[in-house]
Amino acid sequence: MLVTGSSLEAQCWQAGAKDRTTTQPHKLCNRRVTCFAQADDQASSIRKEVTKSIKALGRAKKPKEAVAQLHVLAEAKLQPDRQAATALVDACARNGAMVMAQKAFDELFGKGLEPDEITFAILLRGYGNQKPPAWSQITRLMGLMVSEHGCPPDIATFNVLLEICARTKDQDRGFEMIDRMRRAGVEPDEFTLEAVKHRRVLRSYLRRSSNIETG
């Protein structure tokens, strides 16, 4: 049985009281550090296994079962970390379960756990894969990125948005996204080119708006 921090601290204090002259750490204090380190390692291992299971269930088109994996963490009295939370959002979003994906995002992030650009890109792609794309949700989410999470859109964000515009032949919105990229000082990369490769008008506009050669 693992000794709790409070009881071990009391034992260290009692042992130290017997010898106030020593300057060496008592062996129980060293034991406390070791116990905490072992607990941290165990927690990390559990989170990694849960994250792995969530990803596998997402790929297997089982978003509900992926959500159920949170019970494993709850039973271990652990909170999900960013990797586990993002994996859960992805497991739902990739299977079109956007209500579940948004609920997972709302409940897991924002209380000491912050999403990153990858988390937002997953949600944006999920909304973009709806038919038609849920642009009202996409616009709302992009606002929250900055206002609530201090996470301005980066190139990964814009690549997702441009892919949506190109796939749905939304030329005007594609122009708007390229303009926003330029104003934000975000430079396109090879994935930007991939996103617009089937839309000549967007490729041309991207070329005129940036310093890269789109071919």
Secondary structure by P-SEA (a helix, b strand, c coil): ccccaaaaaaaaaaaaaaccccccccaaaaaaaaaaaaaaaaaaaaaaaaaaaaaaaaaaccaaaaaaaaaaaaaacccccaaaaaaaaaaaaaacaaaaaaaaaaacccccccccaaaaaaaaaaaaaccccaaaaaaaaaaaacccccccccaaaaaaaaaaaaaacaaaaaaaaaaaaaaacccccaaaaaaacccaaaaaaaaaacccccc
